[in-house]
Amino acid sequence: MPVKALVAGDKAPDFELPRDGGGHASLASFKGKQLVLYFYPKDDTPGCTKESIDFNGLKDAFAKAGAAVAGVSPDSPASHDKFRKKHALDLPLIADEAKTMLEAYGVWVEKSMYGRKYMGVERTTFLIGADGKIRRIWNKVKVPGHAEEVLAAVKTG
C-alpha cells in the first residue's frame, strides 16, 4: 500500500509492465495525451467484461477527446490475449502479476466476501492528464454508466 492514498494533483506512479500481444506498456508510452487507467479484478468475469466492453465501445470517442484507455489487472498477458479475442476488445490490457502497479496506485486492498477476508483489486479508475498528474479518481466503481461518466470528465478537460 502507498504511504498515503493518491489524490487528484499527485504525479501518477510510473510503471512498465507486460501487456497483451507480447508488448510492454509504460506511463511514458502514453505521454502527451490523457490516460484513463481502469483497474479491474479479473479477466472474463461479468462486471469486468461489461466494464471492458463499455470502455472499448467508447474508444474512438476517448481518442477524439485526446485520451488513451488501458485496463489493468493481475491476470497474465496470455489471459489478457484470450479475454481480448473472446470479446473483440481493442484496448491495451496491462498485466500486473507481481501487483507492483496495483499497490503503487493503492487498488490492491483487503476485501471481504461472505465473511472471508482476502486481497484483491478494488475496481478503480484514474484519469491522468497529459502532464502525468492525476486529474480524477473514481473509487469503488459501479460499472453501469461508468465509461460514459469518465468520457464526460475527459471532455471537460
C-alpha positions in Angstrom: 0.0 0.0 0.0 1.2 3.5 -0.7 2.2 5.6 2.3 -0.6 7.9 1.5 -3.6 7.4 -0.8 -3.2 9.1 -4.2 -5.3 12.1 -4.7 -6.0 14.4 -7.7 -2.9 16.6 -8.4 -0.4 13.8 -7.4 2.1 12.7 -10.0 0.9 9.3 -11.4 3.1 6.4 -10.3 5.3 5.3 -13.2 5.1 1.7 -14.5 6.4 -0.6 -17.2 4.7 -3.9 -17.4 3.9 -6.6 -20.0 0.6 -6.2 -21.9 -1.5 -8.4 -24.1 0.1 -9.2 -27.5 3.6 -9.6 -26.1 4.5 -5.9 -25.8 5.0 -3.6 -22.8 3.2 -0.6 -21.6 4.6 2.3 -19.5 3.3 5.6 -18.3 5.8 7.2 -20.8 4.3 5.3 -23.7 1.1 7.4 -23.2 2.9 10.7 -22.7 1.4 13.8 -24.3 -2.2 12.6 -24.0 -4.6 12.0 -21.3 -4.8 8.4 -20.0 -7.7 6.6 -18.5 -6.4 3.6 -16.4 -9.2 1.3 -15.2 -8.2 -1.3 -12.7 -10.4 -4.4 -12.7 -10.2 -7.6 -10.6 -10.2 -10.4 -13.2 -10.5 -11.2 -16.9 -13.7 -12.7 -18.2 -15.9 -12.2 -15.1 -19.3 -10.5 -15.6 -18.5 -7.0 -14.2 -15.0 -6.8 -15.6 -16.2 -8.0 -19.0 -19.0 -5.4 -19.1 -16.6 -2.6 -18.0 -14.1 -3.5 -20.6 -16.7 -3.7 -23.4 -18.1 -0.3 -22.3 -14.7 1.3 -22.4 -13.9 -0.4 -25.7 -17.2 0.8 -27.2 -16.2 4.4 -26.4 -12.6 4.0 -27.5 -13.0 6.3 -30.6 -14.8 9.0 -28.5 -11.9 8.9 -26.0 -9.4 9.2 -28.8 -11.2 12.1 -30.3 -11.2 13.8 -26.9 -7.4 13.2 -26.7 -7.3 10.3 -24.3 -6.0 6.7 -24.4 -7.7 4.0 -22.4 -5.9 1.0 -20.8 -7.2 -1.8 -18.5 -5.0 -3.2 -15.7 -5.5 -6.5 -13.7 -3.3 -9.1 -12.1 -4.0 -11.6 -14.9 -1.3 -12.8 -17.2 -0.7 -11.5 -20.7 -1.9 -14.8 -22.0 -5.2 -14.4 -20.1 -5.5 -10.9 -21.5 -5.0 -12.2 -25.0 -7.8 -14.7 -24.6 -10.1 -12.1 -23.0 -9.4 -9.6 -25.8 -10.0 -12.1 -28.5 -13.2 -13.5 -26.9 -14.8 -10.1 -26.5 -13.2 -8.3 -29.6 -11.5 -5.8 -27.3 -9.2 -3.3 -28.9 -7.7 -1.7 -25.8 -4.3 -2.4 -24.2 -4.7 -4.7 -21.2 -1.7 -4.4 -18.8 -0.7 -7.5 -16.8 0.5 -6.8 -13.2 1.1 -10.3 -11.9 3.5 -9.1 -9.3 1.0 -6.4 -8.2 3.6 -3.6 -8.0 1.4 -1.2 -10.0 -1.7 -2.3 -8.2 0.0 -1.5 -4.9 1.5 1.8 -6.2 -1.9 3.0 -7.2 -3.5 1.8 -3.9 -6.0 -0.6 -5.5 -4.7 -3.9 -4.1 -6.7 -4.0 -0.9 -8.2 -6.3 1.6 -11.7 -7.3 0.6 -14.3 -9.4 2.3 -16.9 -11.8 0.8 -19.2 -14.0 2.9 -17.1 -13.2 6.0 -13.8 -14.3 4.3 -11.1 -11.8 4.0 -8.7 -11.8 1.0 -6.6 -9.5 -1.1 -7.9 -8.3 -4.4 -8.3 -5.4 -6.8 -10.7 -2.6 -5.9 -12.4 -1.5 -9.1 -10.9 2.0 -9.6 -10.4 4.3 -12.5 -7.7 7.1 -12.8 -7.8 9.9 -15.2 -4.2 11.1 -15.8 -3.5 14.4 -17.5 -1.1 14.8 -20.4 1.3 16.3 -17.8 1.4 12.9 -15.9 -0.6 14.2 -12.9 -3.8 12.6 -11.7 -6.8 14.6 -12.6 -9.5 12.5 -11.1 -10.0 9.2 -9.3 -13.1 7.1 -9.2 -13.1 4.6 -6.3 -15.2 1.5 -5.8 -16.6 1.9 -9.3 -20.1 0.7 -10.2 -19.9 -0.5 -13.8 -23.2 0.7 -15.3 -22.7 4.2 -16.9 -19.1 4.4 -15.6 -17.3 4.6 -19.0 -19.7 7.4 -20.1 -19.0 9.3 -16.9 -15.2 9.0 -17.4 -15.6 10.2 -21.0 -17.6 13.2 -19.9 -14.7 14.1 -17.4 -12.2 13.7 -20.2 -14.2 16.1 -22.5 -14.5 18.8 -19.8 -10.7 19.0 -19.7 
